[in-house]
Amino acid sequence: MILAVDTSLGTAVALIEADGAVQARAESPNALGHAEVIGTLLEQVVGADAITHVVAGMGPGPFTGLRIGIATARAFAVGRGLPVVAVPSHFGAALAIIQNEAPETRFAIVTDARRREVAISIFDGLDADGIPNLVERTVLVPRSESEEKLAGIHAIEVATLDGAALARVGARAVAAGRQLADAEPLYLRQPDVTVPGAPKRVS
């Protein structure tokens, strides 16, 4: 049983079985209320099941929202002595598109990065392990320049993430012995809040 937690867009929590079948799922589309809903969503999904891995969606996403999901996944894993599997969130979105639409050519997952910017990742089918084949790494570009960046590649803008698809990517990565992401999240940008400098000396 694999639990997935992602807060790169809204908040998505899902529990799947070893064969990828969905055991339970819960989500909220609110892109700003992660902390308020994530505990409730976990309660709806997690029961007495023997969970073996926890998949954490690593972004791209806003600094604060993304940290809430990752911290929740890590805390849950520590509490149960489970390994955390880091998966880029766009991989989950790509797998859902491939399973539902079966695109025959390259396509781009596009997510709103706010401030009139978008995050773009380009995929081309599945690799030998059944994991979405990333052919161009995630970039952040002004929305007004996105068409030029895509250069005719079919773009699919995603507003919510399928937690079950993210869990399936994690399960396939575990089965193949692969690491898809580092421990460092893929933040769209660093937070605006900064540590204040030392106070000025007054003579």
C-alpha positions in Angstrom: 0.0 0.0 0.0 1.4 3.4 -1.0 0.3 6.7 0.3 0.8 9.9 -1.8 0.7 13.5 -0.6 0.9 16.5 -2.9 0.4 20.2 -2.3 1.9 21.6 -5.5 -1.5 22.9 -6.7 -4.4 22.1 -4.5 -4.1 19.4 -1.8 -4.2 15.7 -2.9 -4.0 12.6 -0.8 -4.4 9.0 -2.2 -3.8 5.5 -1.2 -3.2 2.8 -3.8 -2.6 -1.0 -3.7 0.5 -2.7 -5.1 -1.2 -3.2 -8.5 -2.1 0.5 -8.7 -5.7 0.2 -7.8 -7.1 3.1 -5.8 -7.9 2.2 -2.2 -8.9 5.7 -1.2 -8.4 9.3 -2.3 -9.3 12.8 -1.1 -8.5 16.2 -2.5 -9.2 19.9 -2.2 -8.7 22.3 -5.2 -8.0 25.3 -2.9 -4.4 26.4 -3.8 -4.1 28.4 -0.6 -5.6 26.3 2.2 -3.2 23.4 2.4 -2.6 23.5 6.2 -6.3 23.8 7.0 -7.4 20.7 5.0 -4.4 18.3 4.8 -5.0 16.7 8.2 -8.7 16.0 7.4 -7.9 14.6 4.0 -5.3 12.2 5.6 -8.0 11.0 8.1 -10.3 10.3 5.2 -7.7 8.2 3.4 -5.6 6.5 6.0 -7.1 3.6 7.9 -5.7 0.4 9.3 -4.0 -0.5 6.0 -0.4 -1.7 6.1 1.2 1.2 4.3 4.7 0.5 3.0 5.8 3.7 1.4 4.9 7.4 1.4 5.2 9.4 -1.8 5.9 13.1 -1.5 5.1 15.4 -4.4 8.2 17.6 -4.8 6.8 20.3 -7.0 7.1 22.5 -8.9 5.0 24.6 -6.6 5.0 27.7 -4.3 7.4 27.7 -1.4 4.9 27.6 1.5 2.3 25.3 0.0 4.8 22.8 -1.2 6.6 22.6 2.1 3.3 21.8 3.9 2.7 18.6 1.8 6.3 17.5 2.0 6.5 18.1 5.7 3.3 16.1 6.2 4.5 13.2 4.1 7.8 13.1 6.0 6.2 13.4 9.4 3.8 10.6 8.6 6.6 8.4 7.3 8.7 9.0 10.4 5.8 8.2 12.7 5.3 4.8 11.1 9.0 4.1 10.2 8.4 4.2 6.5 10.5 5.3 3.6 9.7 8.5 1.7 9.7 8.4 -2.1 10.3 11.8 -3.7 8.5 12.3 -7.0 8.2 15.5 -9.1 4.6 16.5 -9.2 4.5 16.9 -13.0 5.3 13.2 -13.3 2.0 12.4 -11.6 0.1 14.8 -13.9 1.9 13.3 -17.0 1.0 9.7 -16.0 -2.7 10.7 -15.6 -2.6 12.3 -19.1 -0.9 9.2 -20.7 -3.4 6.8 -19.0 -6.5 8.8 -19.9 -5.6 10.3 -23.3 -2.7 8.2 -24.7 -1.0 11.1 -26.6 1.1 9.8 -29.5 3.6 12.7 -29.5 5.5 14.9 -27.1 3.3 16.9 -24.7 3.9 19.5 -22.1 2.5 19.7 -18.6 1.8 23.3 -17.7 0.9 24.6 -14.3 0.1 28.1 -13.1 3.0 29.6 -11.2 1.1 32.8 -10.4 2.6 36.2 -11.1 1.8 35.7 -14.7 4.2 32.8 -15.0 3.8 29.1 -15.8 5.9 26.0 -15.0 6.5 23.7 -18.0 7.7 20.1 -18.2 7.9 18.2 -21.5 7.3 14.4 -21.7 7.3 11.8 -24.4 5.4 8.6 -23.5 6.5 6.1 -20.9 10.0 4.7 -20.4 10.8 1.0 -19.9 9.8 1.2 -16.2 6.4 2.6 -17.0 7.4 6.1 -15.8 6.7 9.2 -17.8 9.7 10.0 -20.0 10.8 13.5 -19.2 12.6 14.9 -22.2 12.9 18.6 -21.1 13.3 19.5 -17.4 10.9 21.9 -15.7 11.3 25.6 -16.5 9.5 28.7 -15.3 8.6 31.2 -18.0 6.3 34.2 -18.3 2.9 33.1 -19.5 3.2 35.5 -22.4 6.3 33.6 -23.6 4.9 30.1 -23.1 3.9 29.5 -26.7 7.3 30.5 -27.9 8.9 28.1 -25.4 6.6 25.2 -26.4 7.3 25.7 -30.1 4.2 23.8 -31.2 4.3 21.1 -28.6 0.9 20.1 -27.4 0.4 21.9 -24.0 -2.0 20.5 -21.3 -2.6 23.0 -18.5 -3.3 21.2 -15.2 -5.2 22.8 -12.4 -5.3 19.9 -10.0 -3.1 16.9 -9.4 -4.2 13.2 -9.3 -2.7 11.9 -6.1 -3.3 8.3 -7.2 -1.3 8.8 -10.4 1.5 10.3 -8.3 1.4 7.2 -6.1 1.6 5.0 -9.1 4.7 6.8 -10.4 6.3 6.3 -6.9 5.4 2.6 -6.9 7.0 2.1 -10.3 10.1 4.0 -9.2 10.4 1.8 -6.1 10.0 -1.3 -8.2 12.7 -0.2 -10.6 15.0 1.0 -7.9 15.1 4.5 -9.2 15.3 7.9 -7.6 13.3 10.5 -9.5 13.9 13.5 -7.3 16.4 14.8 -4.8 15.3 15.7 -1.2 15.3 19.4 -2.2 11.8 20.4 -3.5 11.4 22.1 -6.8 10.3 25.5 -5.7 9.0 27.9 -8.3 10.7 30.7 -6.5 12.1 31.4 -3.0 9.7 33.1 -0.5 9.4 36.9 -0.5 10.0 37.0 3.2 13.7 37.4 4.1 15.7 37.3 7.3 16.3 40.9 8.4 19.8 42.2 8.5 21.7 43.2 11.7 20.3 46.4 13.2 22.2 49.5 12.4 24.5 50.8 15.1 23.5 54.1 16.6 26.3 56.3 17.8 
